[in-house]
Amino acid sequence: MSRTTQHPQPPVIARRRRLNVRRAGLCFLAAYVIVTVLAGGLTTAYTAIAGTQAEDERATSPVKAPSFTTTVPWHVLIMVVVWTIFAWVYWRGTDRNARPDDAHLNDLQAPGVSRDRVREATALSFSWLIAAMVVDFVGFVVVRNPWSLTPRQFYVDYQPWITLIYVAIFASPWLYLALTGRLRPGR
């Protein structure tokens, strides 16, 4: 009769999920370029189709131009859709790259959202928001270009739209988690 001795398994030390800074930065860059092209393209197309160029040139501010004021609500929708898609891209890559011994950490299959996922979503939201605010300030206020705005035009005349755009960017990781059922408490 042979007896096998079972050796106790060493305790698994859970590693916290952390923001993948490189992946978050690449997703930010791609999303930012795409939303800028889509929103700018929409306004430009509207100007050409509706023939508002003369009225746009008479506007006291680019954000008060008829073509811009007509299309800017759609810019917010573009932001919500694109940034949420890039939240999916971010997590798709980070979850796919998890090692097999991290299976217990992969809360995609766990019954509810983990604290680590909440921390990661919070970090992603704030990093994207802060990056967008800095890039917007530099690209639209500091650096002189055809789309430059004064601080007043950008932060006052552009209300409520710039605030809604920033809310869309901040909320996109949370929206992704909610849409995929990963924020259901007590699951």
C-alpha positions as CSV (number, residue, x, y, z in Angstrom):
1,M,0.0,0.0,0.0
2,S,1.5,3.3,-1.1
3,R,0.8,6.5,0.6
4,T,1.2,9.8,-1.1
5,T,2.0,12.7,1.0
6,Q,0.2,15.8,0.1
7,H,2.3,18.9,0.6
8,P,0.4,22.0,1.5
9,Q,0.3,24.6,-1.3
10,P,1.9,27.9,-0.5
11,P,-0.6,30.7,0.0
12,V,-1.3,32.7,-3.2
13,I,-0.3,36.3,-2.7
14,A,-2.7,38.3,-4.8
15,R,-1.1,41.0,-6.8
16,R,-3.1,44.1,-7.1
17,R,-4.3,45.1,-10.6
18,R,-2.6,48.4,-11.4
19,L,-3.2,50.8,-14.2
20,N,-1.2,49.8,-17.2
21,V,0.2,53.2,-17.9
22,R,1.6,52.4,-21.3
23,R,-1.6,50.9,-22.5
24,A,-3.7,53.7,-21.0
25,G,-1.5,56.2,-22.7
26,L,-1.7,54.5,-26.1
27,C,-5.5,54.2,-25.8
28,F,-5.7,57.9,-24.8
29,L,-3.7,59.0,-27.8
30,A,-5.7,56.9,-30.3
31,A,-9.0,58.0,-28.8
32,Y,-8.0,61.6,-28.7
33,V,-6.9,61.7,-32.3
34,I,-10.1,59.8,-33.5
35,V,-12.5,62.1,-31.6
36,T,-10.7,65.2,-32.8
37,V,-10.8,64.0,-36.4
38,L,-14.5,62.9,-36.1
39,A,-15.7,66.0,-34.4
40,G,-13.7,68.4,-36.6
41,G,-14.8,66.4,-39.7
42,L,-18.5,66.6,-38.6
43,T,-18.3,70.4,-38.2
44,T,-16.5,70.8,-41.5
45,A,-18.9,68.6,-43.4
46,Y,-21.9,70.5,-41.9
47,T,-20.3,73.8,-42.9
48,A,-19.9,72.6,-46.5
49,I,-23.4,71.0,-46.7
50,A,-25.3,73.8,-44.9
51,G,-23.2,76.6,-46.5
52,T,-22.6,78.4,-43.2
53,Q,-19.0,79.5,-43.9
54,A,-19.9,83.2,-44.2
55,E,-21.9,83.1,-41.0
56,D,-19.2,81.2,-39.3
57,E,-16.6,83.9,-40.3
58,R,-18.8,86.6,-38.7
59,A,-19.1,84.8,-35.4
60,T,-17.3,86.5,-32.5
61,S,-15.7,83.2,-31.4
62,P,-15.2,79.9,-33.2
63,V,-17.3,78.2,-30.5
64,K,-20.1,80.6,-31.3
65,A,-20.1,79.9,-35.1
66,P,-23.4,78.4,-36.4
67,S,-21.8,75.3,-37.8
68,F,-20.0,74.6,-34.4
69,T,-23.1,75.3,-32.2
70,T,-25.2,73.1,-34.4
71,T,-22.8,70.1,-34.4
72,V,-21.3,70.4,-30.9
73,P,-24.0,68.2,-29.2
74,W,-23.0,65.5,-31.6
75,H,-19.4,66.0,-30.5
76,V,-20.4,64.9,-27.0
77,L,-22.0,61.7,-28.4
78,I,-18.9,61.0,-30.4
79,M,-16.9,61.3,-27.1
80,V,-19.1,58.9,-25.2
81,V,-18.9,56.3,-27.9
82,V,-15.2,56.5,-28.8
83,W,-13.9,56.8,-25.3
84,T,-16.1,53.9,-24.1
85,I,-14.8,51.8,-27.0
86,F,-11.2,52.6,-25.9
87,A,-12.0,51.6,-22.4
88,W,-13.0,48.2,-23.8
89,V,-9.7,48.2,-25.8
90,Y,-7.8,49.0,-22.7
91,W,-9.3,46.2,-20.6
92,R,-9.3,43.7,-23.5
93,G,-5.6,44.0,-23.6
94,T,-4.9,44.0,-19.9
95,D,-7.2,41.1,-19.2
96,R,-5.9,39.1,-22.1
97,N,-2.3,39.5,-20.9
98,A,-3.0,38.2,-17.4
99,R,-0.9,35.2,-16.5
100,P,-2.6,31.9,-15.8
101,D,-1.6,32.1,-12.1
102,D,-3.5,35.4,-12.0
103,A,-6.8,33.7,-12.8
104,H,-8.2,34.5,-9.3
105,L,-7.5,38.1,-10.0
106,N,-9.4,38.2,-13.3
107,D,-12.6,39.6,-12.0
108,L,-14.2,39.3,-15.5
109,Q,-15.3,35.9,-14.3
110,A,-15.7,36.8,-10.6
111,P,-19.1,37.5,-9.1
112,G,-19.0,41.2,-9.0
113,V,-16.6,44.0,-9.4
114,S,-13.4,43.8,-7.4
115,R,-11.8,46.6,-5.4
116,D,-8.8,46.4,-7.8
117,R,-11.1,46.9,-10.8
118,V,-12.6,49.9,-9.1
119,R,-9.2,51.3,-8.3
120,E,-8.0,50.7,-11.9
121,A,-11.2,52.3,-13.4
122,T,-10.7,55.3,-11.1
123,A,-7.1,55.6,-12.1
124,L,-7.9,55.3,-15.8
125,S,-10.7,57.9,-15.5
126,F,-8.5,60.4,-13.8
127,S,-5.5,59.8,-16.1
128,W,-7.6,60.2,-19.2
129,L,-9.4,63.3,-17.9
130,I,-6.2,65.1,-16.8
131,A,-4.4,64.2,-20.0
132,A,-7.3,65.5,-22.1
133,M,-7.4,68.8,-20.1
134,V,-3.7,69.3,-20.5
135,V,-3.6,68.4,-24.2
136,D,-6.7,70.6,-24.8
137,F,-5.1,73.6,-23.0
138,V,-1.8,73.2,-24.9
139,G,-3.4,72.4,-28.3
140,F,-6.3,74.9,-28.3
141,V,-5.2,77.7,-26.0
142,V,-1.4,77.9,-25.7
143,V,-0.3,76.9,-29.2
144,R,-1.5,79.3,-31.9
145,N,-3.3,77.6,-34.8
146,P,-6.4,78.1,-36.9
147,W,-8.5,76.5,-34.1
148,S,-6.9,78.4,-31.2
149,L,-9.2,79.9,-28.6
150,T,-8.6,82.3,-25.8
151,P,-8.9,80.9,-22.3
152,R,-12.3,82.7,-22.0
153,Q,-13.6,81.2,-25.3
154,F,-12.4,77.7,-24.3
155,Y,-13.5,77.7,-20.6
156,V,-16.5,80.1,-20.6
157,D,-18.0,80.4,-24.1
158,Y,-17.6,76.7,-24.7
159,Q,-19.9,75.8,-21.8
160,P,-21.6,73.5,-21.1
161,W,-20.1,71.5,-23.9
162,I,-16.5,71.3,-22.7
163,T,-17.7,70.2,-19.3
164,L,-19.9,67.5,-20.9
165,I,-17.0,66.3,-23.0
166,Y,-14.8,66.0,-19.9
167,V,-17.6,64.1,-18.1
168,A,-17.8,61.8,-21.1
169,I,-14.1,61.1,-21.0
170,F,-14.1,60.5,-17.2
171,A,-17.2,58.3,-17.3
172,S,-16.2,56.1,-20.2
173,P,-14.3,53.4,-18.2
174,W,-17.3,53.3,-15.8
175,L,-19.8,53.2,-18.6
176,Y,-17.9,50.3,-20.2
177,L,-17.9,48.4,-16.9
178,A,-21.6,49.1,-16.5
179,L,-22.5,48.1,-20.0
180,T,-20.7,44.8,-19.7
181,G,-22.3,44.0,-16.3
182,R,-19.1,44.3,-14.3
183,L,-20.5,46.9,-11.9
184,R,-23.4,44.8,-10.6
185,P,-23.0,44.9,-6.8
186,G,-23.3,41.6,-5.0
187,R,-23.1,39.5,-8.2
